[in-house]
Amino acid sequence: MAAMQRSEFRPDDLDTNGSYHLMTATIIPRPIAWVSSRSADGVDNLAPHSFFTVASADPPIVQFTSVGRKDTLNNVEATGEFVVNLAPEDMFHAINDSATNYPPGMSEFDELGIEREASRYVGPPRVAGSPVSMECRLVRTVPVGNCTVVWGEVLCFALDVSKVDLSRERRPHPRALDLAPLARLGKNEWSTLGRILDEPRKKYEG
Ligand SMILES: Cc1cc2nc3c(=O)[nH]c(=O)nc-3n(C[C@H](O)[C@H](O)[C@H](O)COP(=O)(O)O)c2cc1C
C-alpha cells in the first residue's frame, strides 16, 4: 500500500481556535450532556455540553467542560448541583436553541417552552422529555487552559421505563436505539446513532 501523505500542524501553526476546530471535528461523535442548573436567584438554566464523559465509575462521577465562563458553570459553582439529561433526537431543535446565549436572568425552559420535571435529590429540574437524567452533586471544578472541567457525582439515575430493560434486578439496561441519543460532530454538524456492532471482548488465555 502506498504511504499516506499527511499534512502536519503544530498548534502554533494554526490560527486562533484552529486547535479547537481540529479537535471538535476529529474527536467525534461526542455525546451531549444537556445540563440543567439553577442560579442562586432560582432561574432554571439549560445548555448542551458535548465535552462530556465519565470521570469515575465508582463512585459514579461524570464530567463536562465549560469553555470559558457561562451561566451553567456559575450556577453549578453557586449551588453545587446540576442534572445531566441525555439529549434525545426528538428534541433536536430545543437542544440547539438552548445553546443560545440568553442572559443569566432568562430561563431556556421558559423561553423555549421546554417541560420541566422536579428532581428528587437536587434543586435543578430534569428535562421531562429526556429518557435519562442524572442528578449530580458537584465534586469539584478544575481550571484547565481556557476551560473549567466540572465533576459531579451522580446521586440518582432517573430512567424512562419504556426505554430500559428492567428484567435484571438492580441492573437496568438502557436500549441504545430507544434512547436515540444525539451526538455532536464538528462545526454545526450533529449525528444520530449509526449501525450498532455487538461483539464480546476476547480474553487472553495465556
Ligand atoms: C451540541 C452543542 C454542544 C456544546 N458543547 C459545549 C461544551 O462542551 N462546552 C461549552 O462551554 N459550550 C458548549 N456549547 C455551547 C453552549 O451550549 C452555549 O455557549 C450556551 O449558551 C451556554 O449556556 P449557558 O450560558 O446558559 O451555560 C455547545 C453547544 C451545542 C449546540
PDBQT file of the ligand as one rigid body, heavy atoms in Angstrom, charges set to zero:
ROOT
HETATM    1  C1  LIG A 301     -24.322  20.485  20.680  1.00  0.00    +0.000 C 
HETATM    2  C2  LIG A 301     -23.614  21.569  21.440  1.00  0.00    +0.000 A 
HETATM    3  C3  LIG A 301     -22.591  21.240  22.292  1.00  0.00    +0.000 A 
HETATM    4  C4  LIG A 301     -21.938  22.226  23.041  1.00  0.00    +0.000 A 
HETATM    5  N1  LIG A 301     -20.928  21.855  23.879  1.00  0.00    +0.000 NA
HETATM    6  C5  LIG A 301     -20.362  22.787  24.673  1.00  0.00    +0.000 A 
HETATM    7  C6  LIG A 301     -19.359  22.398  25.621  1.00  0.00    +0.000 A 
HETATM    8  O1  LIG A 301     -18.975  21.238  25.740  1.00  0.00    +0.000 OA
HETATM    9  N2  LIG A 301     -18.826  23.370  26.406  1.00  0.00    +0.000 N 
HETATM   10  C7  LIG A 301     -19.228  24.677  26.321  1.00  0.00    +0.000 A 
HETATM   11  O2  LIG A 301     -18.724  25.517  27.066  1.00  0.00    +0.000 OA
HETATM   12  N3  LIG A 301     -20.174  25.065  25.428  1.00  0.00    +0.000 NA
HETATM   13  C8  LIG A 301     -20.746  24.143  24.624  1.00  0.00    +0.000 A 
HETATM   14  N4  LIG A 301     -21.711  24.532  23.738  1.00  0.00    +0.000 N 
HETATM   15  C9  LIG A 301     -22.157  25.927  23.728  1.00  0.00    +0.000 C 
HETATM   16  C10 LIG A 301     -23.083  26.234  24.913  1.00  0.00    +0.000 C 
HETATM   17  O3  LIG A 301     -24.200  25.375  24.931  1.00  0.00    +0.000 OA
HETATM   18  C11 LIG A 301     -23.552  27.699  24.801  1.00  0.00    +0.000 C 
HETATM   19  O4  LIG A 301     -22.430  28.558  24.957  1.00  0.00    +0.000 OA
HETATM   20  C12 LIG A 301     -24.629  28.056  25.795  1.00  0.00    +0.000 C 
HETATM   21  O5  LIG A 301     -25.141  29.340  25.503  1.00  0.00    +0.000 OA
HETATM   22  C13 LIG A 301     -24.146  28.079  27.233  1.00  0.00    +0.000 C 
HETATM   23  O6  LIG A 301     -25.271  28.353  28.019  1.00  0.00    +0.000 OA
HETATM   24  P1  LIG A 301     -25.214  28.949  29.453  1.00  0.00    +0.000 P 
HETATM   25  O7  LIG A 301     -24.520  30.297  29.380  1.00  0.00    +0.000 OA
HETATM   26  O8  LIG A 301     -26.662  29.066  29.802  1.00  0.00    +0.000 OA
HETATM   27  O9  LIG A 301     -24.473  27.989  30.334  1.00  0.00    +0.000 OA
HETATM   28  C14 LIG A 301     -22.341  23.581  22.928  1.00  0.00    +0.000 A 
HETATM   29  C15 LIG A 301     -23.377  23.909  22.052  1.00  0.00    +0.000 A 
HETATM   30  C16 LIG A 301     -24.011  22.918  21.304  1.00  0.00    +0.000 A 
HETATM   31  C17 LIG A 301     -25.124  23.293  20.371  1.00  0.00    +0.000 C 
ENDROOT
TORSDOF 0
